[in-house]
Amino acid sequence: MASKSGKQNTAARQDTSIPRRNPAPAHLDAAAEAERLREFLRPTVERHKLLLEDVEVRIVGSHRTLHVVVDLPDDGVDGVSLDTVSEVSQSVSNALDNDPGDDGRPYNLEVSSPGVSRPLTQPRHWRRNIGRLVDVRLVDGEVLEGRLIDADETSVSLKPLMTVKKGTKPKFGEDRAIPYDKIRKGTVQVEFAHADAEESGGNND
């Protein structure tokens, strides 16, 4: 993650020959500001052939922290390199310094790529994690854990992990297709070892 500060001296400027902006109201809506910045920063991020995943704004007093998350496009593999994150951070910082809608308050900028703990909310998130173990919580309350085997624009398919005796090899059930509108939340599970003999049937002796 790249992090830097911007406009740290703006609030202390005392040049009376230049009209100063009125301070932003204390109740400034961080969510509305984040939405505005998503639209403003999207072209800057896309020039690096990346997608603007999200912008989060945290406001404490007169200070802001801007967290920008960038990701690879649908056809991207692996992850966003640290060098690329650094380059995007510089471009985003330059854009923010010339933002006509900015109120002049100081900010800290954080630019990062999504981590493994990121919720799976878009079809491209699921596609990039095909082959991994995922936790899926459905809108009806059911909770599934299984191996993600496919994902398209309407649904995902996974092999549900079945309950087995402790110390035995994992066993997976029949493939199950789940429409996105039935999924409340999906996350990738961290695996310390990948089972070499994952089967949908057979003995677990």
C-alpha positions, 0 to 999 in steps of 0.5 A, spaced: 500 500 500 502 506 498 501 512 502 502 520 502 500 526 505 497 532 501 495 539 502 498 539 509 499 546 509 493 549 505 489 550 512 495 554 515 496 559 509 495 566 511 495 570 504 489 575 504 490 577 497 487 570 495 480 569 497 480 563 501 474 557 501 469 557 507 471 551 511 467 545 510 461 543 515 463 539 520 457 534 518 460 533 511 457 527 508 463 522 507 459 517 503 457 523 498 464 525 498 467 518 497 462 517 491 464 524 488 471 522 488 470 515 485 467 519 479 473 524 479 478 519 480 476 513 475 479 516 469 486 517 472 486 510 475 483 507 468 489 510 464 494 505 468 489 500 465 486 498 472 479 499 475 477 503 481 475 498 486 473 503 491 474 510 495 473 510 502 473 517 506 474 517 513 473 524 516 476 526 523 475 533 525 478 537 519 483 532 517 481 526 511 484 520 510 482 517 503 483 510 501 483 508 494 483 501 492 485 499 485 484 492 481 486 489 475 480 488 469 477 482 468 482 479 464 488 480 469 491 475 473 495 475 479 495 481 483 497 489 482 504 490 483 507 494 488 511 498 483 504 499 479 500 501 486 506 506 487 505 509 480 497 510 481 498 513 488 502 519 484 497 520 479 491 520 484 495 525 488 496 529 482 489 529 480 487 530 487 491 536 488 488 539 482 481 537 484 476 543 483 471 540 488 476 540 493 475 544 500 482 545 501 483 541 507 489 536 508 488 529 507 492 523 507 492 518 501 492 511 501 492 507 495 492 499 495 490 493 491 484 488 494 487 483 499 484 476 500 479 478 505 476 482 500 468 480 500 466 477 493 461 482 490 462 482 483 462 476 478 470 478 476 471 477 483 469 470 483 472 469 477 479 471 479 478 466 485 476 460 481 479 454 484 479 457 491 476 455 497 470 460 499 465 461 504 458 463 501 452 466 506 446 465 502 440 470 503 436 465 507 441 464 512 444 457 509 452 457 510 456 454 505 464 452 504 466 449 498 471 449 492 469 455 487 469 451 480 466 456 475 463 463 475 459 467 470 455 473 469 449 470 473 451 465 478 457 461 481 458 454 481 462 450 487 463 443 490 460 444 497 465 441 503 462 436 507 463 434 514 468 428 515 471 425 521 477 429 524 484 427 521 481 425 514 481 427 507 476 433 505 470 430 501 466 435 497 459 434 495 455 434 488 456 441 484 452 446 486 450 452 482 448 459 486 445 465 483 448 471 485 441 474 488 441 468 493 448 470 495 448 475 501 456 475 502 462 471 499 469 471 502 475 467 500 478 462 505 485 462 507 488 455 506 495 452 509 495 446 505 491 444 498 488 437 499 491 433 493 485 428 493 479 432 493 473 427 491 466 428 491 465 421 493 469 415 495 471 413 502 474 417 507 478 411 511 
